[in-house]
Amino acid sequence: MSVSSAEMAAVKTSSNGMWQGDDPLHFAFPLLILQTLLILLLSRVLALLLRPLRQPKVIAEIVAGILLGPSALGRNKAYLRALFPPWSAPVLESVASLGLLFFLFLVGLELDLRSVRRSGRRAFAIAAAGISLPFACGVGVAFVIRRAIPGADEAGYAPFLVFMGVAMSITAFPVLARILAELKLLTTAIGETALAAAAFNDVAAWVLLALAVAISGSGDDRRSPVTSLWVLLSGAAFVAVWMLAVKPLMSWVARRSDSGGGGGSAVWVAFTLAGVLASGLATDMIGIHAIFGAFVFGLTVPKDGGFAGRVTERVEDLVSELLLPLYFASSGLKTDVATIRGGGALGILALIIVTACAGKIMGTFAVAMACGMGAKEAIVLGVLMNTKGLVELIVLNIGRERKVLNEETFAILVLMALVTTFITTPTVMAIYKPARATGRRRLHPRKLHGPTSAPSSPSSAAGGAAGANAMELRVLACIHGGHDVPALINLIETIRGHTQPRRLVKLYILRMVELTERTSSILMARAARRNGLPFLRPYRRGDDQVDVAFGTYAQLGHVHVRPMTAVSALHTMHDDVAAVAEDKRVSLIVLPFHKRQHAGRGHGHGGGDEVENLGPEWRAVNRRILREAPCSVAVLVDRSFGGGEQVSSEQVAHGVCVLFFGGPDDREALELAGRMAEHPGVQLTVVRFLDGKAGSEEHAEVTLRPTDARNAEKSYTFSTAVVNGHKEKELDEAAVAEFRQRMGDAVRFEERVVAGNVIEEVVAIGKSREYGLLVAGRGRLPSAMVAELAVRPAEHPELGPIGDTLASAGHGVASSVLVVQQHDVNADEVPVSVVQIDGQAQDGEHGKDDMAEP
């Protein structure tokens, strides 16, 4: 419904308030606020619902607009008149268009023309086929639509054919980049080819769109060929001037900003934002849409250095989180699905969807195969290039504004864009699953002793030192940010053992960053990955405090430190961690616990403890890493380990206590502690717990049974491996005997016979404040004492019964805790709540299958 200029002139901006008799919904600004709140709330709810399906946010925003518009809630005319009256549409669209202007600037900023040029003939050929065949199909479908849909033939032939061809052939570069990042394909060969081809496609599509706009007029008048020619020539001149004159100017601006000259970075960012507006105004005055000017201006900003990143950070949140949802929701508000009525219209919708998918996929597939790609990769590339979404909606809205597309054609094409974008991610996930290596490592691959053994004589000391230097320990330490650095460095310094001669340690630092749909997140993902994996990057000037801290530690501690960044969606972060561990052949992964406990008055003083919780999402990341890791894993529950500050080798001075109950995880913890004992600043104590209850001789057997699925989140998980209990006890005895012989008097060893509550004994050690670090196994193949604890409700089941007890803030444990898990390739884990010792059930759920009998 059109709005007259008289109606718009009568609209006032703000009201005097309801107490003075004004209805805020009759004024432009309060109504805009309410519309924005409704759109943001509904789109966020839909985005959460669509997250398990791995859908881009634009899907939720368009669907939100459709639900709020005449297709659903808008069928109630009173609602539509009150919340989305016709006079409010220009206000909402003007604000949304400002966001669109800056979004297209970010698209140009994200698109690096040099990478397009470097991509070679293959990407160009794929892009040419991917745009020419769908364009031809779109032109063919346009003839069918003009005959089948009433009113579609009112637009001129040339603009209608061009708009239909562009709508069918375009690939949404921003949406494709986000899908590739989500699927970890961004820097793989297929991902780079797809991005380069999409970039070619994008440039060609914008040229064709400019052509369509130039020849379309306003819809009410038909331009003469001479006028359209002038528009095209002016557009070409605009691009030439911006590339030849503005691009060098922006390079100079970026250099000045990076060097801190000219009044600081804020001045140059403001200058750049003004350039976006001026470029949009220029192309609008020419007769091409303003977004074309913003896109071209984005191409002129240099991608090297930090200037592009700073501009992106200043702009993207306001644009992507507030203004852009308004634009795509307004597209949904203008989409009336009810106009698609009758079998003929539904047939046209199916024809357009099939034609769009077949043209893009078949054209891309044929050329990709001709270029030497495999059949599966060629199909995946075709599906990826079929991504529509953001840019498609922009094209359709411009076509509707120019009156080239009527209401029914617009609605059909919007649904086509939704369907083609919706199917991209699930289809790619279904047909393309890169293989992963399956090598497995522990701290001691073949035997418990070896190069880590302490020499017992001068002659063996030289051999032991040589062996220690020959045996390089590779550790992958995962961090969230700077707060994890001091405790982690202190832990690595403790684990390395010998200081003279220094043991060879190679430390890989993996900073885990959540992937979002922000442009800066995509740029970070592209910069941080090579061939689909996080890659090693050298230290350089301008690094942040985390890199500086590890760089200093590498120099002063003589440790090989290699930093990496994993930018990934949280539900796939564990894949990156496992892949890096496999690629770098590490023996140990160190994870930060999802809760951080800070002592209010420092370590060793009670009270004032503050617990910071990173949330259930990061806890789920840790649990998946524990389940999928290809090597041993240690989870660090940090309580200001080492005093909360990074210390040097000479300053390391703290007590470490190992709580040994038996089982593979405890033996791995004992092996790790053996390395710590070699450090002159570490006082190691090993406390071995023995069951003192009557009838606990070696013939006692433990049976664990699975818990009800409803209680799985509060139950400990134990290994399903079937093991020989007597053999496990023999391995425990051998490990302890070898450890005591190797360490001698350097380690205090204590055996405690427990007949009562083992939890009280463990907590007492933790509360004693005698130790800075407690080391415990996770206990997935538990002894009888640990197995009995399975009946307790778990707060942190991923740490096992002992680790959970020590990590819980309610017990008052002051020491930091390291929970160790030895890798076990042969068994899965299931939650357990029933324990049976010698036929005596410890908890009531009988009648279920036994899962393990250690």
N, C-alpha and C positions, 0 to 999 in steps of 0.2 A: 504494500500500500504506500503510495507516494505521499509526501508531506509538503504542503504549500509553504512558500516563504512567509506568508502572513502568520501561519500557525507557529513556525519557528521563531518569528519575531516576538510572539506573545509569550514564549517560554522564558521564565526567569531562572536564574542560576540557583539561588538559595532561598530558603523560607525564613520566616520570622519565628518559627517554632509552633508547636501544636497548642501551647498555652495562649497564643495570640490568634488562634483560629485558623492557622494555615495547615494544610495537609502536605507533609513533606514529600509525598509521592507525586505531587503535582509540580515539583520543582526539579530541575535537571540534575543538580549535584547530589542531593540525598538519594534520588532514585538511582543514579549511577552507582553510588556506594552499595545500595541494596542489591542491584543487579550483579555487581562484581562479587559480593559475598555469596550470593546464590550459586553463581557459576563456579567460583573457586571451591566451595564446599562440595558441590555435587561432583565436579571433575576429580577432586582428590579422593572421594569415596570410590568412584568408579576406577580410578587408577589403582587403588589398593585391591579391588576385586579382580582386576585384570593382571595384577602383578604375577600370580602363579603361571599365567599363560605367556609371560615374557613379552607383553605388548608395550609399544612406545606410548608415551603419555598423550600424544596427539589423538590417539584413538579415544581415550577417555574424554578429552575435551570436546571432540566433535559429537560424541554420543550424548554428553551432558547438554550441549546446545540443542540437539534433536529432541531430547526429553523435555527440556524447558520450553521448546517452541511449539509450533502448531501441530506437529506430529503426535504429541502426547498430552502434556499438561495444557498446552495452548488450545486444545479443543474446548476447554472451558473459557468462553469469551470474556467473562468477568475477570478471571485471573489474568488473561492476556492484556486487557485494557488497563488493569491496575498496575502490573509489574513490567510489562513490555509494550507500552502504548506506541503507536506509530511515530509520534513526535520524538520519542527517546532514541530511536534507531540511529539517526545521524550523530547524536552525541556519543553513544556507545561505540559506533564504528569509527568515529574520529579518534577517540582515545586508543582503540585497538589498532588502528592503522599506524599510529605513532610507534606502537610496539612492533608492528610488522616491519616498519621502515628500519628500525635498529636491528631486528632479527636478520633481515637480508644483508645488512652490513656485517653481522657476525658470520653469516654463511660465506660471504666473500672473504672475510678475515680467516676463516677456517680452510678455505680452498687455496692451496699453494700451486700457482701456475707452473713453477719450476718442476714440481713432482709430476705434473701432467706432461710436461715436455720430456722428462726423463723416462716416462713409462713406455715410450716406444710405439712401434707400429701395431703390436698386438692389441694393446688397450684401445688405440684409435680405431682399429678394425672392428673390435667388439662393440665399441660405442656407436660406430657408424651403422652396424647391422642392428644394434639394439634400439636405434632411434628411427631408422629408415623404414624397416618392415612394420613396426607398430604405427608409424605415421601413415603409411599407405593403408594399413587396416583401418585406422581412424577415419581417413578420408572416405574409404568404402562404406563404413558404418554410417557416416554422416549423411550419405544419400538415402540410406534406409530410414534414418531418424526423421529426415525432412518429409518423407512420405507418410510415416507411421504415426508421428506425434503431432497433434493439432497445434498450430502456431509456431512450430519449429522452423517453417519455411519463411517466416517474416523477416529474419535476418538475411543479410547479403550472402551470396554463395561463397565468395572468397574468404571473408572473415570467419564464417561458420566452419568451413572446411579446415582452415588453419587452426582454429581453436580446438576442434575435435582431434586433429592430428597431434597437436601438442599435448592435449589431455591424455591421449592414449600412449604416447611415447616417452613422456618425461620420467626420469628417475629422481626421487627425492634424495639428494646428496646428504643433507643433515640427518635424516632418518636412517639412511643406509649406514652412515658412520656409526651411529649409536647401536644399531643392530649388530654390526661387525664387532664393536667393542664388547658388547654383552656376550657374544658367542666366542670371544677371544680369537677372532679371525682378522683383527684390524691390521696387523703387520705380517700376516702370513702371505704367501705368494698369491693365493686366491683373493685375499682381502685387499691387497695392494692393487691387483688388477681390477677388482670391482670398483675400488675408490677412484682409480685413474679413469676408468671407462665412465663412471658416473660423473666425474668432473667434466670430461668432454661432453657428455650428455647434457649436463647442466648448462654449460656455456651455449651449446647449440639451441637448447630449449629457450633460454632467455632471448637469444637472437630471434628465434621464431615467434616468441611471445611479443617482442617489440614490433615485429612485422605485423602480427595479428592486431595489436593495438593501433598501429599506425594506419591500417586500412579499414578499421572497424568504425571510426567516428564515435559518436555518442549513442548511436542506436536510433535516434530520432532523425538525424540527417545523414546522408550518405556523402562521404568525402569524394572529391574529384581525384582522379589519379595523380594530378599534379600536386595536390595537397599532401597526399600520402607519400609521394616521392620526397617532398621537402621534409616531412617528418623523419623519414628513413635517413636521408642525408644528414640532417641535424643530429640524429642519434649516433650515426657513425662518426661525425665530427666530435661529438661529446666524448665518445670512447677514446678517440685518438688523442684529444687534448689531455684527458685525465691520465692516460698511460704515458704520454711523452712529457707532460709538464707537472702534473700533480704527483705522480709516483716518485720522481726524484725529490720533490719537496717533502713528501712523507718519509722518505728515507733519511733526510736531514733532520726532520722532527724526531724520528725514533732515536737517532744517534745523540741528539741533544738531551732527550729525556733519559736515555741510558747513562749518560755521563753526569746527569744532575744539573745541567746548565739551564739557563733561561727561566729561573724561578721555580724549578722543581718539576716533578712529574705531573702534578695536578693541572698545571697550566697547559701542558701539551695534550693531556687527555681531553680537557675542555675544548681545545682547538680542534681535536679530531672529531669530537661529537658535533661541533658546529659544522665541520666539513661534511658529515653525514646529512645533516639537514639541508645544507646548501646544495649538495649533489642531488638529493631528492627533489628539491624545488626546481633545479635546472631541468631535469628530465620531465617533470610535470609540465613546465612551461613549454617544452618542446612538443609535448603531446604524447609522450610515452609515460607510463606509470612511474610514480616517484620511487617505487622500490627498485627499479632498474638502476637509477642513479646511486642509491645506497649500496647496492650489490657491487657495482663497478668501483665505487670508492673503497669498499672493503678489500678489493683485489690490489689496490695501490699501496696498502699498508704493508711494510716488510714483515716477514714471518720470523726472521732471525732476531736474536736478542730477547729482552724481556718486555719490550714495549707493547707488543700485540697481546701478551698475557695480561698486562696491567689494564689495558683498555677493556679486554674481555671481562675481567673480574669486576670492573666498575659498572658494566652495562648489563651483564647476562642475568643476574638475579632478578632485577626489576622487570626485564623484558620477558624472560622465560617463565617466571613464577607468577607474574601479575598481568602484564599487558598481552602477551601472546595467547594465553588461554581465552581472553576476551575475544580475540579475533576469530579463533576457531570455533568458539561457542557461538559467536554471531553467525558463522557459516551454518551451524546446526539450527539456529533460530530461523534462518531463512529457508531451511530445508523442510518441505512439507511432504512427508512420505505418502500422505493421503492422495496426492496428485498422481501417484503411480497406481492407477486402477485399471482393472481389466486384464485379461490374459495377454493381450497384445503388448501392453506396457511392461508386464513382467517378463515376457519373451524378449523384449528389447533389452531389459536389464541383464538377463542371462547372456544374451548375445554380446553385449558390451564387455561383461566380465570375462567371458571365455575368449573373446577376440583380443582384449588387452593382455591377458595372461599368455595366450598362445603366441601372439605376435612377438612379445618381448622375449619370452623364454625360448621359442624356436629360433628366432633370429640370433640371439646371443649364443645358444647352444651350437648352432651350425658353424658359426665363425670360430668359436672357441675350440671346437673339435678340429677345424681346419688349421688352427694355430698350434696344434699339438697337445692340447689339454686332454686329460682323461674324461671318460663319459660322465662319471659321477661329479667331478669338479666342474665340468661344463654345465651340467644340469643345475648344480648349486649356484653357479654364477648367474645363470638365467633367472633363477628364482630371486636372487638378491637384487638383480637389476630391475626386477618387477616391482620394487618398493615404490609406493606412491606417497601418500600422507601429506606432509606439510606443503610442499611446493605445488602439488596437485590442487590442493584446496585454494591456494593463492590464484592459480590460473583460472579455476572455475569461478571464483568470486569476481575476478576482473571481467570474465566473459559475461557474468550476470549483470555487473555494473554497466557494461557497454551494450546491454540488451541483445547480445549475440545468442545467449542461452536463455530460454524461457524457464518457468518454474519447474515443469516436469522434467525437462532435460537436465536442469541443474541438480534436481533431487536424484535422478538416476546416476549421474556421474559422481555425486558425493558418495552414494552407496558403493559404487564401483571402487572408489579410492579406499573406502573403509575395508572392503573385503580383500582387496589385493594386498594391502598393508598388513591386515590381520593374519593372513595365511603365511606370510614370509618367514617369521621366526620359527613357528612349529614345523614348517616344511623343511627348512634347512637343518633343524635339530634332528629331524627324523632320518634324513638321508646322508648327513655328513657328520661323522664322528671320528675325528683324528685318533689314530692309535697311540697308546702310551706305553712306554717301556715298563718292565715289571721287575727290575733288579731289586734286591733287598739287602739291607746292611744293618748291622748292630755295632755297638761300641767294640765288641770283641767278636769278629766274624768266625774264628775257628776255635778259640779257647779263651779261658778267663785270663790267663797270664800272657806275657809277651813283652813287647817293648816298654810297657808301663811298669814292669816289675822293678822294685827297688833293688839295687845291687847289694850283695852281701859281702863282697870283698873288693879290695882295690883293683884287682885284675878284672873282676866282673864289672867294676864301676865304669871303666872306659867303654866296655862293650855295651853296658846298659845305656850310657849316655849316647853312644852312637846310634843304638837302636831307637832311643827316644827321639832323636832328631830325624831318623829315617822314617819313623811312624808319624805321619802328619795327621792331626786331628782336624776334620772338617766339620764345622758347626754352621747351621743355618738358624739365625736368630730373627724372629719376626717381631716387629714393633708397630705401635699405632702412632707414636709421636715422641716428642722430646722427653716426656715424663718417664718413658720406659728406659731411657739411655743409661742413667747412673747405675741402677741395679743390674742391668744387663752386662755392662762393662765389668762391674765388680764380680759378677758370676763367672764370666768368661775368664777373667784373670785368676779366679779361684780354681776353675776347672783345668786350666792349662798345666798346673802342677809345677814342674821344675822351673826355677828362674835362672839357675846357673848350672849347666848351660840351658838356655831357654828352649822349651819344647816348641816344635813347629806347629802353629795353629793357623788355620785358614778360616777366617770368619766371614760369612756371607750375611749381610744385613738386608732383610726384605721388609721394606715399609709397606704396610697394607693400607691401601686407600680405597674407599668405596667408590665404585663407578656410578655416576649420576648422569642425567641427560643434559647437564650443563656443558656448554661449549668448552670451557676450560678443562673439564674432566676428560672430554674426548681428546683434546690436544695433549693433555698429560698422558693419556693412555697410548697415544701414537708415539710420543717421545720416549716412553719408558719401556717399550716392547720391541723386540726384534724377532721375526719369524714366529710370532704368536706367543713368545715367552718374555718375562722380564729379563733385561740384559744388564751386564755389568757396565757401569759408567764411571769414568775417572773423576776424581775430585777436581773442582775448578773454582775459579774466583766467583764470588757471589753465592756460594752454597749456603744453605740455611744452617741453623745452629746444630741440628742433628748430624749433618754431614761433617761439620767442623769438629764436633766432639769425637766422632769416630776417626776422622783424619788425624787428630791429635793423638788419640790412643794408638793408632797404627804406627805412628812415628816413635812415640815414647815407649810403647810396650813391645815394639818389634813384632807386631802381629800383622799378618796379611789380611786387610779388611777390604771387602768388596761390596759396595752399596748397590742395591737394586730397589725398584719400586714396582709393586703389583697393584695396578688400577683395575679393579674387577668388581662385578656385582657380588654382594656378600654370599649369595647362595652358591657361587662358583669359586670363591676365593680359595677354597681348599685345593682345587685343581692346580692353581698357580703354585701354591706352596709345595705340593707333591711333585709337580713337574720340575721345579727348580731344585728340590732335594735330589731328584733322580738325575737331572742333568749335571749337577755339580758333585754328585757322588758323596754327599754328606753322610756322616754317621749319626748325627744328633740334630733334631729340631728343637729349638727352645721357643716356647709360646708364652706370652704374657697372659695371666689370668684376667678374666673380664671384669674383675673387681679389684680396685686399688684401695688399700687401707693406709692412711697417713696418720701417724701419731701426732697428736696436737702439740706435745712438748718434746718431740724427738723420741728416738728409739730408746727403750729402756725406762720410760716414764709412763705410768698408767694414766688413763683418762684422756678425754679430748680426742679420741680416735674418730677420724672422718673416713667414710667409705664412699668411694666413687664407683658407680656401676655403669659400665659401657652399654648395658642393655642386653636383651635376649638374643638379638641378631648376632652380636660378636661372640656370645657364648656358644651359639649354634655353629659358628665358624670353627671355634676350638674343637668342638665335639666331632665335626666332620674331619678335621685334620687328624685327630687322634684315631679315627676309624680308617682313613685312607692313606696315612703316611707310609712311605716305603722304607722307613728306618725308625730308629728309636726316637721317642719324643719325651721332652721334659716340660712341664707346665710350672712356671714360676709365679707363686703367690707372693707378691712383693709387699713387705712391710718395712720400707726404708732400709733395704739390705745394704750393708756397708755404711750405714749412717745417712743414707739418702744422697750422698755425694760421690762422684767418681774419685777413686783413689789409685795411686800408682802401685806397682808391684811391691815396693819396699814398705808401703803403708798398709798392706793387707794384714789384718789382725782380727780374726774372729773365730769363734768355735762353730764347728759343724757336727751335727749328730745324725747318724743313720739309724732309722728304725727298721729292724730286719725281722720279718715274720716268716719269710720263705716264699718260694715261687719264682718264676722267671723275671717278673718285674722287680722284685726285691733284689735278685741277683744282679740285675742290670744297674740298680741304684748303688749296690755295693761296689761294682766295678767303677762307676763314675766317681764314687767317693774315694776310691783308691788313687785316682788321679789327683784329687784335691789334697789328699794327705801328703803328697810330695811337695806341696807348696810350704815354704818355711814359716809363713805367717798364719797357717791354718792348723788349728788344734782339732783333730778328728776323734770323735767318740762313736763307737758302734754299740748299739743296744740291741741284743737279740732277745726276742720274747719267746718263751717256752710255755706250753700249756701245762698248768699244774693241776687241772681238774682230774678227779678220779676217773679211771677208764680212758684216759687220753693217750694210751700207748699207741704204738705204730700201727696196730691193726684197726684203729678207728677209721671209719670212712665217712665222707661228707657227700651228701646228695643235694644238689641245687635244682629247684624247679622254677619254671618261668612264672612271672607275675601276670596278672590281668592287664590287658592293654590299657585300660583306663588309668592304671597306676604307674605306667611305664616311666613317666617324667620324674617321679619321686622314688624310683627304685634303682639300685646299683646294677650295673651290667657286668656280667662275667663271661668268660670265654666258653664257647660250646665245644672246645676241643676235648676229646676223650684221652686222658693221660693216665699213666701208671702212678698211683700215689706213692708207692714205695720208691719208685725211681726218682720222683721229684724230691723226696726227703734225702735220698742219697746225693743228688745234685746239690741240694742246700748244704749238706754236711761238707761235701767236697769244696764248695765255693768258700765257705767260712774257714775251713782248715787252710786252704791255699792262701786266703787273704791274711790270716793271722801269721802264717809262716813268712809271707812276703813282707809284711809291714813291721812285724816284730814289736818292739817297745815304742815305735813312733805313733802308734794308735792305741787309745784306751778302749779296751773291749770289755763289755759287761753282758752277762746273761741274767735275765729276770724271769723267774718262774711265776706265772700269773694264774692264780686260782679264782680270782674275783673278776671285777669289771676292768677289762683291758682299756676301755676308753678313758677311765680315770688315770691310768698309768701314763697313757700317751699325752693327755692334756697337761698332766703335772710336769712332764718334760718341757712342753711348749711354754708353759707359764713360768718356768724357772728363770727365764731371762739369762741363762747361761750360754745359750747358743744363738748366733746370728742367723743360722740357716739349719732347717730340719729337712732331711732327705728321706723320702719314703717311696716305695713302689706302689703302683696303682692297684695291684692285687687282683688281676683278672683271673688267675688260677690260684685261688686263695687257700691258705691253711685253714684248719678248723676254727681257730680263733677269729680270723678275719671273716670267714664264711658266716659265722654266727651273727655278724653285724649287718648282714643283708636284710634282716627283718626290720631294721631301723628305717624310718622315713629319711630320705636323702635330700639334702639341700643342694649339693653340687655332686650329683652321681658320677659325672665324668672324671672326678678325681679319685674314685674308689672310697671305701669306708674310712681308711686312715687319713688319706689326704683331705677328704671332706671334713672330718673332725677337726683337723688342724687349720683348715681354711675358714671355717665358720667363725664369724665375728663374735658370736655369743659365748664362746668358750674362753675368751680372754687370752688367746695365744699371742705372744708378742713377737715371736721369731718369724722370719720369712720361711716359706715352704717351697720345696722343689719336689714335684710328684713325677716319677719316672715310669715310662711305659716301654718295655722291650717290644720290638716289632715281632708280630706273629702272623705269618702269611697263611697259616693253615686253618684258622678258625674265625668265625664270626662271634658277635656278642649279642646276648639277649638280657633284658631286665629280669631280675630275680627277687622274689620276696619270700620264698619258702626254703628253709634249711632243715636238713634231716641228718642227724649224726647217730650212727648205729641204730637206725630205725626209729629214733626219737624225733618227732617233728617239732621245730622251733616256732612255727607259725602255721595257721590253720588251713591253707588251701591245698587239700589233698586231691588225689585222683588225676594229676597232670603228669605228663611224661617227664622222666628224668632228663636233664640236659648235660650234666657233667658229674663225674665221680672221681675226684682227685684222691 
